[in-house]
Amino acid sequence: MGEEDEFRAVYGAHHTAVYRYVRRRVAPGDAADVTAEVFTTVWRRFGDRPRSTVLPWLYGVARKTVANHLRARESALAAVRAGESVTVATARDVGEQVAARDAVHRAWSGLSPADREVLALIGWEGLPVRDAARALGCGTAVFSMRLLRARKRLRMALDALEADSSLPEATDTRKVEVER
């Protein structure tokens, strides 16, 4: 199998996953273009790909491409936040859903971009720790520590918001699932 055929196979097998990864991080209208940019970079660097598991490498390329895109369009940050979707698993009424959605959004937005990326690779992309560490270009132990700290900071942010009188007592933010 030639390199072009191998690229087609990688593209066919992983395009959807890379697109979803990008879609969760950029404005909806930019996702297809940024994904195309990712695979353009992948084609140029195809000889550098790992021979074993290629998806973490693709996520690493996508991560850098997205970062470049967001730096080039700082105004896109507002559009990314507007595109977030939060599903509340347990809430009694629409008012509680809105309060819980707002709390999760505020807690998530208060995290550093590094913490959000670590949590997203595990939660949204469903990567095992070893592969998520590869995507970030760090060791498994380092990634595990970053994940532990990011989870702790998210929990503390949610607890602080829950302690605030702005959340109804009946809303349990621990049962809130975040999706994009």
PyMOL CGO cylinders between C-alpha atoms (Angstrom):
from pymol import cmd
from pymol.cgo import CYLINDER

trace = [
    CYLINDER, 0.00, 0.00, 0.00, 1.43, 3.36, -1.02, 0.3, 1, 1, 1, 1, 1, 1,
    CYLINDER, 1.43, 3.36, -1.02, 1.58, 6.47, 1.13, 0.3, 1, 1, 1, 1, 1, 1,
    CYLINDER, 1.58, 6.47, 1.13, -1.38, 8.03, -0.69, 0.3, 1, 1, 1, 1, 1, 1,
    CYLINDER, -1.38, 8.03, -0.69, -3.50, 4.93, -0.01, 0.3, 1, 1, 1, 1, 1, 1,
    CYLINDER, -3.50, 4.93, -0.01, -2.40, 4.92, 3.62, 0.3, 1, 1, 1, 1, 1, 1,
    CYLINDER, -2.40, 4.92, 3.62, -3.38, 8.58, 3.93, 0.3, 1, 1, 1, 1, 1, 1,
    CYLINDER, -3.38, 8.58, 3.93, -6.80, 7.81, 2.44, 0.3, 1, 1, 1, 1, 1, 1,
    CYLINDER, -6.80, 7.81, 2.44, -7.24, 4.99, 4.95, 0.3, 1, 1, 1, 1, 1, 1,
    CYLINDER, -7.24, 4.99, 4.95, -6.28, 7.23, 7.89, 0.3, 1, 1, 1, 1, 1, 1,
    CYLINDER, -6.28, 7.23, 7.89, -8.52, 10.01, 6.58, 0.3, 1, 1, 1, 1, 1, 1,
    CYLINDER, -8.52, 10.01, 6.58, -11.47, 7.65, 6.13, 0.3, 1, 1, 1, 1, 1, 1,
    CYLINDER, -11.47, 7.65, 6.13, -11.02, 6.06, 9.54, 0.3, 1, 1, 1, 1, 1, 1,
    CYLINDER, -11.02, 6.06, 9.54, -10.47, 9.22, 11.57, 0.3, 1, 1, 1, 1, 1, 1,
    CYLINDER, -10.47, 9.22, 11.57, -12.01, 12.21, 9.76, 0.3, 1, 1, 1, 1, 1, 1,
    CYLINDER, -12.01, 12.21, 9.76, -15.19, 12.13, 11.84, 0.3, 1, 1, 1, 1, 1, 1,
    CYLINDER, -15.19, 12.13, 11.84, -13.30, 11.96, 15.14, 0.3, 1, 1, 1, 1, 1, 1,
    CYLINDER, -13.30, 11.96, 15.14, -11.01, 14.84, 14.15, 0.3, 1, 1, 1, 1, 1, 1,
    CYLINDER, -11.01, 14.84, 14.15, -13.97, 16.86, 12.90, 0.3, 1, 1, 1, 1, 1, 1,
    CYLINDER, -13.97, 16.86, 12.90, -15.80, 16.36, 16.22, 0.3, 1, 1, 1, 1, 1, 1,
    CYLINDER, -15.80, 16.36, 16.22, -12.63, 17.34, 18.09, 0.3, 1, 1, 1, 1, 1, 1,
    CYLINDER, -12.63, 17.34, 18.09, -12.33, 20.55, 16.05, 0.3, 1, 1, 1, 1, 1, 1,
    CYLINDER, -12.33, 20.55, 16.05, -16.09, 21.25, 16.17, 0.3, 1, 1, 1, 1, 1, 1,
    CYLINDER, -16.09, 21.25, 16.17, -16.01, 21.32, 19.97, 0.3, 1, 1, 1, 1, 1, 1,
    CYLINDER, -16.01, 21.32, 19.97, -13.30, 23.96, 19.96, 0.3, 1, 1, 1, 1, 1, 1,
    CYLINDER, -13.30, 23.96, 19.96, -14.09, 26.42, 17.19, 0.3, 1, 1, 1, 1, 1, 1,
    CYLINDER, -14.09, 26.42, 17.19, -17.13, 28.26, 15.89, 0.3, 1, 1, 1, 1, 1, 1,
    CYLINDER, -17.13, 28.26, 15.89, -19.51, 25.94, 14.03, 0.3, 1, 1, 1, 1, 1, 1,
    CYLINDER, -19.51, 25.94, 14.03, -18.93, 27.71, 10.72, 0.3, 1, 1, 1, 1, 1, 1,
    CYLINDER, -18.93, 27.71, 10.72, -15.17, 27.24, 11.00, 0.3, 1, 1, 1, 1, 1, 1,
    CYLINDER, -15.17, 27.24, 11.00, -15.08, 23.52, 11.87, 0.3, 1, 1, 1, 1, 1, 1,
    CYLINDER, -15.08, 23.52, 11.87, -14.98, 22.15, 8.32, 0.3, 1, 1, 1, 1, 1, 1,
    CYLINDER, -14.98, 22.15, 8.32, -12.23, 24.57, 7.24, 0.3, 1, 1, 1, 1, 1, 1,
    CYLINDER, -12.23, 24.57, 7.24, -10.11, 23.92, 10.33, 0.3, 1, 1, 1, 1, 1, 1,
    CYLINDER, -10.11, 23.92, 10.33, -10.55, 20.16, 9.87, 0.3, 1, 1, 1, 1, 1, 1,
    CYLINDER, -10.55, 20.16, 9.87, -9.39, 20.51, 6.27, 0.3, 1, 1, 1, 1, 1, 1,
    CYLINDER, -9.39, 20.51, 6.27, -6.40, 22.46, 7.53, 0.3, 1, 1, 1, 1, 1, 1,
    CYLINDER, -6.40, 22.46, 7.53, -5.63, 19.66, 10.00, 0.3, 1, 1, 1, 1, 1, 1,
    CYLINDER, -5.63, 19.66, 10.00, -5.60, 17.05, 7.24, 0.3, 1, 1, 1, 1, 1, 1,
    CYLINDER, -5.60, 17.05, 7.24, -3.53, 19.30, 4.99, 0.3, 1, 1, 1, 1, 1, 1,
    CYLINDER, -3.53, 19.30, 4.99, -0.93, 19.43, 7.75, 0.3, 1, 1, 1, 1, 1, 1,
    CYLINDER, -0.93, 19.43, 7.75, -1.27, 15.68, 8.28, 0.3, 1, 1, 1, 1, 1, 1,
    CYLINDER, -1.27, 15.68, 8.28, -0.62, 15.08, 4.56, 0.3, 1, 1, 1, 1, 1, 1,
    CYLINDER, -0.62, 15.08, 4.56, 2.51, 17.26, 4.66, 0.3, 1, 1, 1, 1, 1, 1,
    CYLINDER, 2.51, 17.26, 4.66, 3.77, 15.49, 7.78, 0.3, 1, 1, 1, 1, 1, 1,
    CYLINDER, 3.77, 15.49, 7.78, 2.45, 12.03, 6.96, 0.3, 1, 1, 1, 1, 1, 1,
    CYLINDER, 2.45, 12.03, 6.96, 5.91, 10.52, 7.11, 0.3, 1, 1, 1, 1, 1, 1,
    CYLINDER, 5.91, 10.52, 7.11, 6.19, 11.65, 10.76, 0.3, 1, 1, 1, 1, 1, 1,
    CYLINDER, 6.19, 11.65, 10.76, 3.11, 9.73, 11.89, 0.3, 1, 1, 1, 1, 1, 1,
    CYLINDER, 3.11, 9.73, 11.89, 3.49, 6.97, 14.45, 0.3, 1, 1, 1, 1, 1, 1,
    CYLINDER, 3.49, 6.97, 14.45, 3.08, 3.49, 13.06, 0.3, 1, 1, 1, 1, 1, 1,
    CYLINDER, 3.08, 3.49, 13.06, 1.02, 2.25, 16.01, 0.3, 1, 1, 1, 1, 1, 1,
    CYLINDER, 1.02, 2.25, 16.01, -1.86, 4.43, 17.18, 0.3, 1, 1, 1, 1, 1, 1,
    CYLINDER, -1.86, 4.43, 17.18, -2.39, 7.35, 14.82, 0.3, 1, 1, 1, 1, 1, 1,
    CYLINDER, -2.39, 7.35, 14.82, -5.45, 8.99, 16.46, 0.3, 1, 1, 1, 1, 1, 1,
    CYLINDER, -5.45, 8.99, 16.46, -3.58, 10.63, 19.36, 0.3, 1, 1, 1, 1, 1, 1,
    CYLINDER, -3.58, 10.63, 19.36, -1.11, 12.05, 16.82, 0.3, 1, 1, 1, 1, 1, 1,
    CYLINDER, -1.11, 12.05, 16.82, -4.04, 13.41, 14.78, 0.3, 1, 1, 1, 1, 1, 1,
    CYLINDER, -4.04, 13.41, 14.78, -5.47, 15.01, 17.92, 0.3, 1, 1, 1, 1, 1, 1,
    CYLINDER, -5.47, 15.01, 17.92, -2.07, 16.58, 18.58, 0.3, 1, 1, 1, 1, 1, 1,
    CYLINDER, -2.07, 16.58, 18.58, -2.00, 18.07, 15.07, 0.3, 1, 1, 1, 1, 1, 1,
    CYLINDER, -2.00, 18.07, 15.07, -5.62, 19.20, 15.48, 0.3, 1, 1, 1, 1, 1, 1,
    CYLINDER, -5.62, 19.20, 15.48, -4.83, 20.78, 18.84, 0.3, 1, 1, 1, 1, 1, 1,
    CYLINDER, -4.83, 20.78, 18.84, -2.06, 22.90, 17.35, 0.3, 1, 1, 1, 1, 1, 1,
    CYLINDER, -2.06, 22.90, 17.35, -4.16, 23.81, 14.30, 0.3, 1, 1, 1, 1, 1, 1,
    CYLINDER, -4.16, 23.81, 14.30, -7.06, 24.88, 16.49, 0.3, 1, 1, 1, 1, 1, 1,
    CYLINDER, -7.06, 24.88, 16.49, -4.74, 26.93, 18.70, 0.3, 1, 1, 1, 1, 1, 1,
    CYLINDER, -4.74, 26.93, 18.70, -3.38, 28.71, 15.63, 0.3, 1, 1, 1, 1, 1, 1,
    CYLINDER, -3.38, 28.71, 15.63, -6.89, 29.32, 14.36, 0.3, 1, 1, 1, 1, 1, 1,
    CYLINDER, -6.89, 29.32, 14.36, -8.08, 30.76, 17.68, 0.3, 1, 1, 1, 1, 1, 1,
    CYLINDER, -8.08, 30.76, 17.68, -5.04, 32.98, 17.97, 0.3, 1, 1, 1, 1, 1, 1,
    CYLINDER, -5.04, 32.98, 17.97, -5.73, 34.32, 14.49, 0.3, 1, 1, 1, 1, 1, 1,
    CYLINDER, -5.73, 34.32, 14.49, -9.36, 34.97, 15.40, 0.3, 1, 1, 1, 1, 1, 1,
    CYLINDER, -9.36, 34.97, 15.40, -9.62, 36.08, 19.00, 0.3, 1, 1, 1, 1, 1, 1,
    CYLINDER, -9.62, 36.08, 19.00, -13.19, 37.12, 18.36, 0.3, 1, 1, 1, 1, 1, 1,
    CYLINDER, -13.19, 37.12, 18.36, -13.99, 33.45, 17.66, 0.3, 1, 1, 1, 1, 1, 1,
    CYLINDER, -13.99, 33.45, 17.66, -13.77, 32.78, 21.40, 0.3, 1, 1, 1, 1, 1, 1,
    CYLINDER, -13.77, 32.78, 21.40, -17.17, 34.40, 21.92, 0.3, 1, 1, 1, 1, 1, 1,
    CYLINDER, -17.17, 34.40, 21.92, -18.62, 32.28, 19.12, 0.3, 1, 1, 1, 1, 1, 1,
    CYLINDER, -18.62, 32.28, 19.12, -17.18, 29.08, 20.65, 0.3, 1, 1, 1, 1, 1, 1,
    CYLINDER, -17.18, 29.08, 20.65, -18.81, 29.87, 23.97, 0.3, 1, 1, 1, 1, 1, 1,
    CYLINDER, -18.81, 29.87, 23.97, -22.09, 30.66, 22.23, 0.3, 1, 1, 1, 1, 1, 1,
    CYLINDER, -22.09, 30.66, 22.23, -21.93, 27.26, 20.49, 0.3, 1, 1, 1, 1, 1, 1,
    CYLINDER, -21.93, 27.26, 20.49, -21.63, 25.26, 23.69, 0.3, 1, 1, 1, 1, 1, 1,
    CYLINDER, -21.63, 25.26, 23.69, -24.49, 22.99, 24.55, 0.3, 1, 1, 1, 1, 1, 1,
    CYLINDER, -24.49, 22.99, 24.55, -25.11, 21.83, 28.08, 0.3, 1, 1, 1, 1, 1, 1,
    CYLINDER, -25.11, 21.83, 28.08, -27.51, 19.01, 28.87, 0.3, 1, 1, 1, 1, 1, 1,
    CYLINDER, -27.51, 19.01, 28.87, -28.88, 18.77, 32.38, 0.3, 1, 1, 1, 1, 1, 1,
    CYLINDER, -28.88, 18.77, 32.38, -29.47, 15.18, 33.44, 0.3, 1, 1, 1, 1, 1, 1,
    CYLINDER, -29.47, 15.18, 33.44, -31.47, 15.91, 36.58, 0.3, 1, 1, 1, 1, 1, 1,
    CYLINDER, -31.47, 15.91, 36.58, -33.54, 19.02, 37.03, 0.3, 1, 1, 1, 1, 1, 1,
    CYLINDER, -33.54, 19.02, 37.03, -37.15, 19.58, 37.97, 0.3, 1, 1, 1, 1, 1, 1,
    CYLINDER, -37.15, 19.58, 37.97, -38.02, 22.52, 35.75, 0.3, 1, 1, 1, 1, 1, 1,
    CYLINDER, -38.02, 22.52, 35.75, -36.71, 24.84, 33.06, 0.3, 1, 1, 1, 1, 1, 1,
    CYLINDER, -36.71, 24.84, 33.06, -35.57, 27.39, 35.67, 0.3, 1, 1, 1, 1, 1, 1,
    CYLINDER, -35.57, 27.39, 35.67, -33.36, 24.81, 37.35, 0.3, 1, 1, 1, 1, 1, 1,
    CYLINDER, -33.36, 24.81, 37.35, -31.99, 23.69, 33.98, 0.3, 1, 1, 1, 1, 1, 1,
    CYLINDER, -31.99, 23.69, 33.98, -31.05, 27.24, 33.10, 0.3, 1, 1, 1, 1, 1, 1,
    CYLINDER, -31.05, 27.24, 33.10, -29.42, 27.79, 36.51, 0.3, 1, 1, 1, 1, 1, 1,
    CYLINDER, -29.42, 27.79, 36.51, -27.47, 24.54, 36.26, 0.3, 1, 1, 1, 1, 1, 1,
    CYLINDER, -27.47, 24.54, 36.26, -26.43, 25.26, 32.66, 0.3, 1, 1, 1, 1, 1, 1,
    CYLINDER, -26.43, 25.26, 32.66, -25.22, 28.70, 33.69, 0.3, 1, 1, 1, 1, 1, 1,
    CYLINDER, -25.22, 28.70, 33.69, -23.30, 27.27, 36.66, 0.3, 1, 1, 1, 1, 1, 1,
    CYLINDER, -23.30, 27.27, 36.66, -21.53, 24.66, 34.56, 0.3, 1, 1, 1, 1, 1, 1,
    CYLINDER, -21.53, 24.66, 34.56, -20.76, 27.20, 31.85, 0.3, 1, 1, 1, 1, 1, 1,
    CYLINDER, -20.76, 27.20, 31.85, -19.35, 29.68, 34.39, 0.3, 1, 1, 1, 1, 1, 1,
    CYLINDER, -19.35, 29.68, 34.39, -17.29, 26.98, 36.12, 0.3, 1, 1, 1, 1, 1, 1,
    CYLINDER, -17.29, 26.98, 36.12, -15.97, 25.67, 32.78, 0.3, 1, 1, 1, 1, 1, 1,
    CYLINDER, -15.97, 25.67, 32.78, -15.22, 29.18, 31.52, 0.3, 1, 1, 1, 1, 1, 1,
    CYLINDER, -15.22, 29.18, 31.52, -13.35, 29.95, 34.72, 0.3, 1, 1, 1, 1, 1, 1,
    CYLINDER, -13.35, 29.95, 34.72, -10.89, 27.12, 34.10, 0.3, 1, 1, 1, 1, 1, 1,
    CYLINDER, -10.89, 27.12, 34.10, -7.65, 27.75, 32.29, 0.3, 1, 1, 1, 1, 1, 1,
    CYLINDER, -7.65, 27.75, 32.29, -7.49, 26.68, 28.64, 0.3, 1, 1, 1, 1, 1, 1,
    CYLINDER, -7.49, 26.68, 28.64, -5.01, 23.97, 29.69, 0.3, 1, 1, 1, 1, 1, 1,
    CYLINDER, -5.01, 23.97, 29.69, -7.46, 22.54, 32.25, 0.3, 1, 1, 1, 1, 1, 1,
    CYLINDER, -7.46, 22.54, 32.25, -10.31, 22.63, 29.72, 0.3, 1, 1, 1, 1, 1, 1,
    CYLINDER, -10.31, 22.63, 29.72, -8.20, 20.80, 27.14, 0.3, 1, 1, 1, 1, 1, 1,
    CYLINDER, -8.20, 20.80, 27.14, -7.16, 18.07, 29.59, 0.3, 1, 1, 1, 1, 1, 1,
    CYLINDER, -7.16, 18.07, 29.59, -10.76, 17.50, 30.69, 0.3, 1, 1, 1, 1, 1, 1,
    CYLINDER, -10.76, 17.50, 30.69, -12.07, 17.63, 27.10, 0.3, 1, 1, 1, 1, 1, 1,
    CYLINDER, -12.07, 17.63, 27.10, -9.62, 15.01, 25.83, 0.3, 1, 1, 1, 1, 1, 1,
    CYLINDER, -9.62, 15.01, 25.83, -10.88, 12.59, 28.47, 0.3, 1, 1, 1, 1, 1, 1,
    CYLINDER, -10.88, 12.59, 28.47, -14.55, 13.59, 28.67, 0.3, 1, 1, 1, 1, 1, 1,
    CYLINDER, -14.55, 13.59, 28.67, -15.46, 14.64, 25.14, 0.3, 1, 1, 1, 1, 1, 1,
    CYLINDER, -15.46, 14.64, 25.14, -12.95, 12.79, 23.02, 0.3, 1, 1, 1, 1, 1, 1,
    CYLINDER, -12.95, 12.79, 23.02, -13.06, 9.66, 25.21, 0.3, 1, 1, 1, 1, 1, 1,
    CYLINDER, -13.06, 9.66, 25.21, -9.32, 9.10, 25.00, 0.3, 1, 1, 1, 1, 1, 1,
    CYLINDER, -9.32, 9.10, 25.00, -7.57, 6.89, 27.51, 0.3, 1, 1, 1, 1, 1, 1,
    CYLINDER, -7.57, 6.89, 27.51, -5.00, 8.76, 29.64, 0.3, 1, 1, 1, 1, 1, 1,
    CYLINDER, -5.00, 8.76, 29.64, -2.07, 7.34, 27.66, 0.3, 1, 1, 1, 1, 1, 1,
    CYLINDER, -2.07, 7.34, 27.66, -3.46, 8.57, 24.33, 0.3, 1, 1, 1, 1, 1, 1,
    CYLINDER, -3.46, 8.57, 24.33, -4.54, 11.94, 25.74, 0.3, 1, 1, 1, 1, 1, 1,
    CYLINDER, -4.54, 11.94, 25.74, -1.00, 12.41, 27.06, 0.3, 1, 1, 1, 1, 1, 1,
    CYLINDER, -1.00, 12.41, 27.06, 0.35, 11.70, 23.56, 0.3, 1, 1, 1, 1, 1, 1,
    CYLINDER, 0.35, 11.70, 23.56, -2.07, 14.24, 22.08, 0.3, 1, 1, 1, 1, 1, 1,
    CYLINDER, -2.07, 14.24, 22.08, -0.69, 16.89, 24.46, 0.3, 1, 1, 1, 1, 1, 1,
    CYLINDER, -0.69, 16.89, 24.46, 2.88, 15.78, 23.92, 0.3, 1, 1, 1, 1, 1, 1,
    CYLINDER, 2.88, 15.78, 23.92, 3.57, 14.88, 27.56, 0.3, 1, 1, 1, 1, 1, 1,
    CYLINDER, 3.57, 14.88, 27.56, 4.08, 11.74, 29.62, 0.3, 1, 1, 1, 1, 1, 1,
    CYLINDER, 4.08, 11.74, 29.62, 1.27, 9.69, 31.12, 0.3, 1, 1, 1, 1, 1, 1,
    CYLINDER, 1.27, 9.69, 31.12, 2.25, 10.59, 34.70, 0.3, 1, 1, 1, 1, 1, 1,
    CYLINDER, 2.25, 10.59, 34.70, 2.33, 14.30, 33.89, 0.3, 1, 1, 1, 1, 1, 1,
    CYLINDER, 2.33, 14.30, 33.89, -1.03, 14.10, 32.13, 0.3, 1, 1, 1, 1, 1, 1,
    CYLINDER, -1.03, 14.10, 32.13, -2.56, 12.15, 35.03, 0.3, 1, 1, 1, 1, 1, 1,
    CYLINDER, -2.56, 12.15, 35.03, -1.46, 14.85, 37.45, 0.3, 1, 1, 1, 1, 1, 1,
    CYLINDER, -1.46, 14.85, 37.45, -2.85, 17.58, 35.16, 0.3, 1, 1, 1, 1, 1, 1,
    CYLINDER, -2.85, 17.58, 35.16, -6.14, 15.68, 34.93, 0.3, 1, 1, 1, 1, 1, 1,
    CYLINDER, -6.14, 15.68, 34.93, -6.36, 15.24, 38.69, 0.3, 1, 1, 1, 1, 1, 1,
    CYLINDER, -6.36, 15.24, 38.69, -5.73, 18.94, 39.25, 0.3, 1, 1, 1, 1, 1, 1,
    CYLINDER, -5.73, 18.94, 39.25, -8.13, 20.03, 36.50, 0.3, 1, 1, 1, 1, 1, 1,
    CYLINDER, -8.13, 20.03, 36.50, -10.91, 17.85, 37.94, 0.3, 1, 1, 1, 1, 1, 1,
    CYLINDER, -10.91, 17.85, 37.94, -10.24, 19.28, 41.39, 0.3, 1, 1, 1, 1, 1, 1,
    CYLINDER, -10.24, 19.28, 41.39, -10.38, 22.86, 40.08, 0.3, 1, 1, 1, 1, 1, 1,
    CYLINDER, -10.38, 22.86, 40.08, -13.63, 22.17, 38.20, 0.3, 1, 1, 1, 1, 1, 1,
    CYLINDER, -13.63, 22.17, 38.20, -15.17, 20.59, 41.30, 0.3, 1, 1, 1, 1, 1, 1,
    CYLINDER, -15.17, 20.59, 41.30, -14.05, 23.57, 43.43, 0.3, 1, 1, 1, 1, 1, 1,
    CYLINDER, -14.05, 23.57, 43.43, -15.52, 26.00, 40.89, 0.3, 1, 1, 1, 1, 1, 1,
    CYLINDER, -15.52, 26.00, 40.89, -18.83, 24.13, 40.86, 0.3, 1, 1, 1, 1, 1, 1,
    CYLINDER, -18.83, 24.13, 40.86, -18.88, 23.94, 44.65, 0.3, 1, 1, 1, 1, 1, 1,
    CYLINDER, -18.88, 23.94, 44.65, -18.20, 27.68, 44.90, 0.3, 1, 1, 1, 1, 1, 1,
    CYLINDER, -18.20, 27.68, 44.90, -21.05, 28.40, 42.50, 0.3, 1, 1, 1, 1, 1, 1,
    CYLINDER, -21.05, 28.40, 42.50, -23.33, 25.99, 44.34, 0.3, 1, 1, 1, 1, 1, 1,
    CYLINDER, -23.33, 25.99, 44.34, -22.55, 27.74, 47.62, 0.3, 1, 1, 1, 1, 1, 1,
    CYLINDER, -22.55, 27.74, 47.62, -23.51, 31.01, 45.95, 0.3, 1, 1, 1, 1, 1, 1,
    CYLINDER, -23.51, 31.01, 45.95, -27.16, 31.86, 46.45, 0.3, 1, 1, 1, 1, 1, 1,
    CYLINDER, -27.16, 31.86, 46.45, -27.68, 32.10, 42.69, 0.3, 1, 1, 1, 1, 1, 1,
    CYLINDER, -27.68, 32.10, 42.69, -28.27, 28.35, 42.39, 0.3, 1, 1, 1, 1, 1, 1,
    CYLINDER, -28.27, 28.35, 42.39, -31.52, 26.81, 43.63, 0.3, 1, 1, 1, 1, 1, 1,
    CYLINDER, -31.52, 26.81, 43.63, -30.95, 24.32, 46.44, 0.3, 1, 1, 1, 1, 1, 1,
    CYLINDER, -30.95, 24.32, 46.44, -32.63, 21.50, 44.51, 0.3, 1, 1, 1, 1, 1, 1,
    CYLINDER, -32.63, 21.50, 44.51, -30.11, 21.66, 41.68, 0.3, 1, 1, 1, 1, 1, 1,
    CYLINDER, -30.11, 21.66, 41.68, -27.27, 19.20, 42.07, 0.3, 1, 1, 1, 1, 1, 1,
    CYLINDER, -27.27, 19.20, 42.07, -24.50, 20.29, 39.69, 0.3, 1, 1, 1, 1, 1, 1,
    CYLINDER, -24.50, 20.29, 39.69, -22.67, 17.02, 40.27, 0.3, 1, 1, 1, 1, 1, 1,
    CYLINDER, -22.67, 17.02, 40.27, -25.25, 15.33, 38.05, 0.3, 1, 1, 1, 1, 1, 1,
    CYLINDER, -25.25, 15.33, 38.05, -24.77, 17.74, 35.18, 0.3, 1, 1, 1, 1, 1, 1,
    CYLINDER, -24.77, 17.74, 35.18, -23.34, 16.33, 31.97, 0.3, 1, 1, 1, 1, 1, 1,
    CYLINDER, -23.34, 16.33, 31.97, -21.50, 18.68, 29.68, 0.3, 1, 1, 1, 1, 1, 1,
    CYLINDER, -21.50, 18.68, 29.68, -21.64, 18.03, 25.94, 0.3, 1, 1, 1, 1, 1, 1,
    CYLINDER, -21.64, 18.03, 25.94, -20.54, 19.96, 22.89, 0.3, 1, 1, 1, 1, 1, 1,
]
cmd.load_cgo(trace, "trace")
